[in-house]
Amino acid sequence: MTNPELFKQNLYVDCKSIVPKDICNLVSKYCLMREENKLDAPEEADGQVPFSHSVYGDTLMETLEFFLLPYMESNTGLRLAPTYSYYRVYRPGMELERHKDRESCEISTSVCFDFKYNDTSEDYHWSMYVDKESVNTPVLGNFVSAGNPGIPVQQSPGDILIYRGVDIEHWRDPFVAGINSYHIQGFFHYIDKDGPFYPEWVYDKRPRLGYKEF
């Protein structure tokens, strides 16, 4: 079964080794440097993972949005338009509660750039979960709780997980690792050009990618 067929059937598809290692290394050092120097928005501003270093519409990430577009289209079989990017540096104790996304995240990908796990077992891997059975679960605010255990997806740097963000629940359990551990993920969102949210949410209602103000 091809990836577009898997995506249509499961509402997600796990794609390996898409982003080159050199780009992952560059992006990871970039994110950690910006975190260390406390650049961009206040860390407590992230509504889903408070006190994480997280940035909307970063210029480097918005550039990667275009790099990923042909891979997104080839693995979903859809014609897509970009909306926005986001990145986050997770630290021990942080978690991502199960939720569904807003309209501009119709077709999304979560990209693993790098991680460092201290004081953990050799087989520890902090997974993202998706629940393809939650497609008809009503949303209460931004958070939902279908109660299904979900499917864990383990990623290495360069892997991308493509999923229908507005349709299926996704989350991460608490990050259990020692001091100075981290896990860096980028999120890149798109709209199906033949779907219900196009063209209203192209560029997340901004004039263009990289534009910070609404």
C-alpha positions in Angstrom: 0.0 0.0 0.0 1.4 3.4 -0.9 1.7 6.3 1.5 -1.2 8.3 0.0 -3.4 5.2 0.4 -2.2 4.7 4.0 -2.9 8.4 4.7 -6.4 8.2 3.3 -7.2 5.0 5.3 -5.6 5.9 8.7 -5.7 9.7 8.5 -1.9 9.7 9.3 1.3 8.4 7.8 4.8 8.0 9.3 7.5 8.9 6.9 11.2 8.2 7.6 14.4 10.2 6.8 12.8 13.1 4.9 14.7 16.0 6.3 18.5 15.7 5.8 20.7 15.3 8.9 22.6 18.5 8.1 19.4 20.5 8.1 18.3 18.8 11.4 21.6 19.6 13.0 21.4 23.2 11.9 17.8 23.7 13.0 18.5 22.1 16.4 21.4 24.3 17.2 19.4 27.3 16.1 16.5 26.4 18.3 18.6 25.8 21.4 20.5 29.0 20.9 17.3 31.0 20.7 16.0 29.2 23.8 19.3 29.9 25.7 19.2 33.6 24.8 15.5 33.9 25.6 14.6 35.2 22.2 11.1 35.6 20.7 7.8 35.4 22.7 7.7 34.9 26.5 7.9 31.2 27.2 4.8 31.1 29.3 2.8 32.2 26.3 2.5 28.7 24.8 -1.1 27.7 25.7 -0.5 24.0 25.2 2.9 23.5 26.8 3.5 26.5 29.1 7.1 27.5 29.7 8.4 25.6 26.7 10.5 27.6 24.3 8.1 27.8 21.4 7.9 30.1 18.4 5.2 30.8 15.8 6.1 31.8 12.3 9.9 31.7 12.7 11.7 32.7 9.5 13.8 29.6 9.2 10.8 27.3 9.9 8.6 29.2 7.4 11.3 28.6 4.8 11.2 24.8 5.7 7.5 25.0 5.1 8.2 25.3 1.4 10.9 22.6 1.5 8.4 20.1 3.0 5.5 21.0 0.6 6.4 18.5 -2.2 6.9 15.7 0.4 3.6 16.5 2.0 1.8 16.4 -1.3 3.5 13.2 -2.5 2.8 11.3 0.7 -0.9 12.5 1.0 -1.9 12.6 -2.6 -3.4 16.0 -2.0 -2.8 19.5 -3.5 -1.7 21.6 -0.5 -1.2 25.3 0.4 0.9 26.3 3.4 -0.6 28.1 6.5 2.0 28.4 9.2 4.9 26.8 11.2 5.7 26.4 14.8 8.6 24.9 16.7 9.0 23.8 20.3 11.8 22.7 22.6 10.4 20.3 25.1 12.1 19.8 28.5 11.7 17.1 31.1 8.2 17.1 32.8 6.5 18.8 29.8 3.6 17.1 28.1 1.2 17.8 25.2 -2.4 17.1 26.2 -4.5 15.2 23.7 -6.3 17.6 21.4 -7.5 18.4 17.9 -6.2 21.4 16.0 -7.9 24.5 14.5 -8.8 24.9 10.9 -5.4 26.1 9.5 -3.9 22.8 10.7 -6.1 20.6 8.4 -3.1 18.7 7.1 -0.1 18.8 9.5 3.3 17.3 10.0 5.3 17.0 13.2 9.1 16.8 12.4 11.7 15.5 14.7 14.8 17.6 14.6 16.8 16.3 17.5 16.6 14.9 21.1 18.9 14.2 24.0 17.7 11.9 26.8 19.8 11.9 30.0 19.4 9.3 32.8 17.0 7.1 30.9 17.1 3.5 29.8 18.7 2.7 26.4 15.3 1.8 24.9 13.5 5.0 26.1 11.9 7.0 23.3 9.5 9.8 23.8 6.6 9.1 21.5 3.8 11.1 19.9 0.4 9.4 20.0 -2.3 9.5 17.4 -5.9 8.1 17.7 -7.4 7.4 14.3 -10.6 6.2 16.0 -11.2 9.8 17.4 -12.4 11.2 14.1 -16.0 11.6 15.3 -15.1 12.7 18.8 -16.7 16.1 19.7 -14.2 18.8 20.7 -14.7 20.5 24.1 -12.8 23.7 23.6 -9.4 22.7 22.2 -9.1 19.6 24.3 -10.8 16.2 23.9 -10.8 12.9 25.7 -12.0 10.0 23.6 -10.2 7.6 26.0 -8.6 5.4 23.4 -5.0 4.4 24.1 -3.8 5.7 20.7 -0.9 4.6 18.6 2.6 5.6 19.6 4.9 6.9 16.9 8.6 7.0 17.5 10.7 9.3 15.4 14.3 9.8 14.7 15.8 13.1 13.5 14.6 13.8 10.0 11.3 11.7 10.3 8.0 13.4 9.7 4.6 12.3 10.9 1.8 13.6 8.6 -1.7 13.7 10.1 -5.1 15.3 9.8 -4.8 17.7 12.7 -8.4 18.9 12.7 -9.8 15.3 12.6 -7.8 13.1 14.9 -6.6 13.5 18.5 -2.8 13.6 19.1 -0.7 14.1 22.2 2.4 13.3 24.1 2.7 11.8 27.6 4.9 13.6 30.2 8.6 13.8 29.1 10.5 11.7 31.7 14.2 12.2 31.5 17.1 13.7 33.4 18.3 17.3 33.7 19.5 19.0 30.5 17.4 16.6 28.4 15.5 18.0 25.4 13.4 17.1 22.5 13.0 19.5 19.5 10.0 19.3 17.2 8.8 21.4 14.3 5.2 21.7 13.2 4.2 22.6 9.7 0.6 23.1 8.7 -1.2 23.1 5.3 -4.6 23.4 3.8 -6.1 21.0 1.2 -6.7 23.1 -1.9 -9.8 20.9 -2.5 -11.0 20.9 1.1 -13.5 23.0 3.1 -11.0 25.5 4.6 -9.3 26.7 1.4 -8.6 29.6 0.6 -9.7 31.3 3.9 -6.8 29.9 6.0 -3.9 30.1 3.5 -0.9 31.6 5.4 -3.1 31.4 8.5 -4.8 34.6 7.3 -1.5 36.5 7.1 -0.4 38.3 3.9 2.5 35.8 3.5 4.7 33.2 5.3 7.1 34.8 7.7 4.7 37.6 8.6 4.5 37.9 12.4 1.5 40.3 12.8 -2.1 39.7 12.0 
